[in-house]
Amino acid sequence: MTQATERSDYRVTAVRLTAALLFLLLPARVLAHTGEEVAAGLLSGILHPLTGIDHLLAMVAVGIWGTQLGRPAIWLLPLTFPLVMSVGGVLGVRGVPLPAVEFGVAGSAAALGLMILLVARPPIAVAAILVGAFAIFHGHAHGTELPGAADPLAYGAGFVLVTGLLHAAGIAIGLIDRWPAGALALRCAGAVIGAVGVYLLLGLTGAW
């Protein structure tokens, strides 16, 4: 089996697992919705990750960091994040409490920015666990903000889709790492992402 075929198989498996988790874990009453509610849910899910700078930066950062780490992280991290995020989304929709969600979301941008700045290379399992932990917070934040008239499954599909696209954008940006000036530019981008994350964290503490 070639590496390309293996990556394709992992992507298909991740998509199937995500869909199965969303379908099995959501209560039956939220799966029965009209076409308008499905469309509203999908649109809301697509827009939600784009309306928060912390969400957007963290998801792009996952792709950039994966590119810095190389194979298999370049595809493993962008698959781990949406898969685990879908679980967090279900918890949010169900109203399962999770402490310090906003701190977790902002903290993920700060931490991932730092990883990019330092070109940190932990073991792949550690990197995947770290990304997965952050994904729980992002998913929960998405889930708790489900619009009342929206279909939860379509909403989840929307934010998972956009998350994947943001990861892909991060990977595309990260490909400049092959050039010396590009590697420096990525580290500068990591510094900016980390600084924004720290700024948001301080804002949550009431520092300003």
TORKOL-4160 file (C-alpha; in steps of 0.2 Angstrom, whole numbers, padded with zeros to 4 digits, m for minus):
208
<pt num="1" X="0000" Y="0000" Z="0000"/>
<pt num="2" X="0007" Y="0017" Z="m0005"/>
<pt num="3" X="0008" Y="0032" Z="0007"/>
<pt num="4" X="m0005" Y="0041" Z="m0003"/>
<pt num="5" X="m0017" Y="0026" Z="m0002"/>
<pt num="6" X="m0014" Y="0025" Z="0016"/>
<pt num="7" X="m0018" Y="0043" Z="0019"/>
<pt num="8" X="m0033" Y="0042" Z="0009"/>
<pt num="9" X="m0039" Y="0027" Z="0019"/>
<pt num="10" X="m0036" Y="0036" Z="0035"/>
<pt num="11" X="m0046" Y="0051" Z="0029"/>
<pt num="12" X="m0061" Y="0040" Z="0023"/>
<pt num="13" X="m0061" Y="0031" Z="0040"/>
<pt num="14" X="m0060" Y="0048" Z="0050"/>
<pt num="15" X="m0075" Y="0055" Z="0040"/>
<pt num="16" X="m0085" Y="0039" Z="0043"/>
<pt num="17" X="m0081" Y="0039" Z="0062"/>
<pt num="18" X="m0085" Y="0057" Z="0064"/>
<pt num="19" X="m0102" Y="0054" Z="0055"/>
<pt num="20" X="m0106" Y="0039" Z="0065"/>
<pt num="21" X="m0101" Y="0048" Z="0082"/>
<pt num="22" X="m0112" Y="0062" Z="0078"/>
<pt num="23" X="m0127" Y="0051" Z="0073"/>
<pt num="24" X="m0126" Y="0039" Z="0087"/>
<pt num="25" X="m0122" Y="0051" Z="0101"/>
<pt num="26" X="m0135" Y="0064" Z="0097"/>
<pt num="27" X="m0152" Y="0061" Z="0105"/>
<pt num="28" X="m0165" Y="0055" Z="0092"/>
<pt num="29" X="m0177" Y="0070" Z="0095"/>
<pt num="30" X="m0163" Y="0082" Z="0087"/>
<pt num="31" X="m0161" Y="0071" Z="0072"/>
<pt num="32" X="m0179" Y="0074" Z="0066"/>
<pt num="33" X="m0179" Y="0091" Z="0057"/>
<pt num="34" X="m0186" Y="0100" Z="0042"/>
<pt num="35" X="m0176" Y="0104" Z="0026"/>
<pt num="36" X="m0175" Y="0123" Z="0032"/>
<pt num="37" X="m0168" Y="0118" Z="0049"/>
<pt num="38" X="m0155" Y="0107" Z="0040"/>
<pt num="39" X="m0150" Y="0121" Z="0029"/>
<pt num="40" X="m0150" Y="0133" Z="0043"/>
<pt num="41" X="m0139" Y="0121" Z="0053"/>
<pt num="42" X="m0127" Y="0119" Z="0039"/>
<pt num="43" X="m0125" Y="0137" Z="0036"/>
<pt num="44" X="m0123" Y="0141" Z="0055"/>
<pt num="45" X="m0110" Y="0127" Z="0057"/>
<pt num="46" X="m0100" Y="0134" Z="0042"/>
<pt num="47" X="m0100" Y="0151" Z="0048"/>
<pt num="48" X="m0096" Y="0148" Z="0067"/>
<pt num="49" X="m0078" Y="0143" Z="0066"/>
<pt num="50" X="m0075" Y="0159" Z="0055"/>
<pt num="51" X="m0082" Y="0171" Z="0067"/>
<pt num="52" X="m0070" Y="0168" Z="0081"/>
<pt num="53" X="m0052" Y="0173" Z="0079"/>
<pt num="54" X="m0046" Y="0160" Z="0092"/>
<pt num="55" X="m0055" Y="0146" Z="0083"/>
<pt num="56" X="m0049" Y="0151" Z="0066"/>
<pt num="57" X="m0031" Y="0154" Z="0071"/>
<pt num="58" X="m0030" Y="0137" Z="0081"/>
<pt num="59" X="m0037" Y="0127" Z="0066"/>
<pt num="60" X="m0025" Y="0135" Z="0054"/>
<pt num="61" X="m0011" Y="0132" Z="0066"/>
<pt num="62" X="m0014" Y="0113" Z="0067"/>
<pt num="63" X="m0011" Y="0112" Z="0049"/>
<pt num="64" X="0005" Y="0123" Z="0050"/>
<pt num="65" X="0012" Y="0113" Z="0064"/>
<pt num="66" X="0008" Y="0097" Z="0056"/>
<pt num="67" X="0018" Y="0102" Z="0041"/>
<pt num="68" X="0033" Y="0107" Z="0051"/>
<pt num="69" X="0032" Y="0090" Z="0059"/>
<pt num="70" X="0031" Y="0081" Z="0043"/>
<pt num="71" X="0024" Y="0063" Z="0040"/>
<pt num="72" X="0014" Y="0056" Z="0048"/>
<pt num="73" X="0009" Y="0072" Z="0058"/>
<pt num="74" X="0005" Y="0082" Z="0042"/>
<pt num="75" X="m0011" Y="0071" Z="0040"/>
<pt num="76" X="m0013" Y="0064" Z="0057"/>
<pt num="77" X="m0016" Y="0080" Z="0067"/>
<pt num="78" X="m0028" Y="0087" Z="0054"/>
<pt num="79" X="m0038" Y="0071" Z="0056"/>
<pt num="80" X="m0037" Y="0070" Z="0074"/>
<pt num="81" X="m0044" Y="0087" Z="0077"/>
<pt num="82" X="m0061" Y="0086" Z="0068"/>
<pt num="83" X="m0063" Y="0068" Z="0074"/>
<pt num="84" X="m0061" Y="0073" Z="0093"/>
<pt num="85" X="m0070" Y="0090" Z="0090"/>
<pt num="86" X="m0085" Y="0081" Z="0085"/>
<pt num="87" X="m0086" Y="0072" Z="0102"/>
<pt num="88" X="m0084" Y="0089" Z="0110"/>
<pt num="89" X="m0098" Y="0096" Z="0099"/>
<pt num="90" X="m0110" Y="0082" Z="0105"/>
<pt num="91" X="m0106" Y="0085" Z="0123"/>
<pt num="92" X="m0110" Y="0104" Z="0120"/>
<pt num="93" X="m0126" Y="0100" Z="0111"/>
<pt num="94" X="m0131" Y="0088" Z="0125"/>
<pt num="95" X="m0127" Y="0101" Z="0138"/>
<pt num="96" X="m0113" Y="0091" Z="0147"/>
<pt num="97" X="m0103" Y="0104" Z="0156"/>
<pt num="98" X="m0085" Y="0107" Z="0153"/>
<pt num="99" X="m0075" Y="0119" Z="0163"/>
<pt num="100" X="m0065" Y="0134" Z="0156"/>
<pt num="101" X="m0070" Y="0131" Z="0138"/>
<pt num="102" X="m0066" Y="0149" Z="0133"/>
<pt num="103" X="m0049" Y="0147" Z="0141"/>
<pt num="104" X="m0046" Y="0131" Z="0133"/>
<pt num="105" X="m0050" Y="0138" Z="0116"/>
<pt num="106" X="m0039" Y="0154" Z="0118"/>
<pt num="107" X="m0026" Y="0143" Z="0126"/>
<pt num="108" X="m0025" Y="0132" Z="0111"/>
<pt num="109" X="m0021" Y="0147" Z="0100"/>
<pt num="110" X="m0007" Y="0152" Z="0112"/>
<pt num="111" X="0000" Y="0135" Z="0114"/>
<pt num="112" X="m0001" Y="0130" Z="0095"/>
<pt num="113" X="0007" Y="0147" Z="0091"/>
<pt num="114" X="0021" Y="0143" Z="0103"/>
<pt num="115" X="0024" Y="0126" Z="0095"/>
<pt num="116" X="0026" Y="0133" Z="0078"/>
<pt num="117" X="0037" Y="0147" Z="0084"/>
<pt num="118" X="0049" Y="0135" Z="0093"/>
<pt num="119" X="0047" Y="0122" Z="0079"/>
<pt num="120" X="0043" Y="0110" Z="0093"/>
<pt num="121" X="0044" Y="0091" Z="0089"/>
<pt num="122" X="0037" Y="0081" Z="0102"/>
<pt num="123" X="0033" Y="0062" Z="0099"/>
<pt num="124" X="0019" Y="0060" Z="0087"/>
<pt num="125" X="0008" Y="0053" Z="0100"/>
<pt num="126" X="0010" Y="0068" Z="0112"/>
<pt num="127" X="0006" Y="0080" Z="0098"/>
<pt num="128" X="m0010" Y="0071" Z="0093"/>
<pt num="129" X="m0015" Y="0070" Z="0111"/>
<pt num="130" X="m0012" Y="0089" Z="0113"/>
<pt num="131" X="m0022" Y="0093" Z="0098"/>
<pt num="132" X="m0036" Y="0081" Z="0103"/>
<pt num="133" X="m0037" Y="0090" Z="0120"/>
<pt num="134" X="m0039" Y="0107" Z="0112"/>
<pt num="135" X="m0051" Y="0100" Z="0100"/>
<pt num="136" X="m0063" Y="0095" Z="0114"/>
<pt num="137" X="m0064" Y="0113" Z="0119"/>
<pt num="138" X="m0067" Y="0119" Z="0102"/>
<pt num="139" X="m0080" Y="0106" Z="0099"/>
<pt num="140" X="m0089" Y="0110" Z="0115"/>
<pt num="141" X="m0089" Y="0129" Z="0111"/>
<pt num="142" X="m0097" Y="0125" Z="0094"/>
<pt num="143" X="m0110" Y="0113" Z="0102"/>
<pt num="144" X="m0116" Y="0125" Z="0115"/>
<pt num="145" X="m0119" Y="0139" Z="0103"/>
<pt num="146" X="m0131" Y="0128" Z="0092"/>
<pt num="147" X="m0145" Y="0139" Z="0086"/>
<pt num="148" X="m0162" Y="0134" Z="0093"/>
<pt num="149" X="m0170" Y="0131" Z="0075"/>
<pt num="150" X="m0155" Y="0123" Z="0067"/>
<pt num="151" X="m0152" Y="0104" Z="0064"/>
<pt num="152" X="m0138" Y="0098" Z="0075"/>
<pt num="153" X="m0132" Y="0085" Z="0063"/>
<pt num="154" X="m0131" Y="0098" Z="0049"/>
<pt num="155" X="m0123" Y="0111" Z="0061"/>
<pt num="156" X="m0110" Y="0098" Z="0066"/>
<pt num="157" X="m0106" Y="0093" Z="0048"/>
<pt num="158" X="m0104" Y="0112" Z="0044"/>
<pt num="159" X="m0091" Y="0116" Z="0057"/>
<pt num="160" X="m0082" Y="0100" Z="0054"/>
<pt num="161" X="m0081" Y="0104" Z="0035"/>
<pt num="162" X="m0074" Y="0121" Z="0038"/>
<pt num="163" X="m0062" Y="0115" Z="0051"/>
<pt num="164" X="m0055" Y="0103" Z="0038"/>
<pt num="165" X="m0053" Y="0117" Z="0026"/>
<pt num="166" X="m0044" Y="0128" Z="0038"/>
<pt num="167" X="m0032" Y="0114" Z="0042"/>
<pt num="168" X="m0029" Y="0112" Z="0023"/>
<pt num="169" X="m0026" Y="0131" Z="0022"/>
<pt num="170" X="m0013" Y="0129" Z="0036"/>
<pt num="171" X="m0005" Y="0114" Z="0027"/>
<pt num="172" X="m0004" Y="0125" Z="0011"/>
<pt num="173" X="0004" Y="0139" Z="0021"/>
<pt num="174" X="0016" Y="0127" Z="0030"/>
<pt num="175" X="0023" Y="0121" Z="0013"/>
<pt num="176" X="0034" Y="0137" Z="0013"/>
<pt num="177" X="0044" Y="0128" Z="0026"/>
<pt num="178" X="0054" Y="0120" Z="0013"/>
<pt num="179" X="0063" Y="0137" Z="0010"/>
<pt num="180" X="0074" Y="0145" Z="0023"/>
<pt num="181" X="0065" Y="0162" Z="0022"/>
<pt num="182" X="0048" Y="0152" Z="0022"/>
<pt num="183" X="0054" Y="0143" Z="0038"/>
<pt num="184" X="0057" Y="0160" Z="0047"/>
<pt num="185" X="0040" Y="0166" Z="0040"/>
<pt num="186" X="0031" Y="0152" Z="0048"/>
<pt num="187" X="0040" Y="0155" Z="0065"/>
<pt num="188" X="0035" Y="0173" Z="0064"/>
<pt num="189" X="0017" Y="0167" Z="0060"/>
<pt num="190" X="0018" Y="0156" Z="0076"/>
<pt num="191" X="0023" Y="0171" Z="0086"/>
<pt num="192" X="0008" Y="0181" Z="0080"/>
<pt num="193" X="m0004" Y="0167" Z="0083"/>
<pt num="194" X="0003" Y="0164" Z="0100"/>
<pt num="195" X="0003" Y="0182" Z="0105"/>
<pt num="196" X="m0016" Y="0183" Z="0099"/>
<pt num="197" X="m0019" Y="0168" Z="0110"/>
<pt num="198" X="m0011" Y="0176" Z="0125"/>
<pt num="199" X="m0020" Y="0192" Z="0122"/>
<pt num="200" X="m0037" Y="0183" Z="0122"/>
<pt num="201" X="m0032" Y="0174" Z="0138"/>
<pt num="202" X="m0028" Y="0190" Z="0147"/>
<pt num="203" X="m0044" Y="0197" Z="0141"/>
<pt num="204" X="m0053" Y="0182" Z="0149"/>
<pt num="205" X="m0045" Y="0185" Z="0165"/>
<pt num="206" X="m0050" Y="0203" Z="0165"/>
<pt num="207" X="m0033" Y="0210" Z="0164"/>
<pt num="208" X="m0040" Y="0223" Z="0152"/>
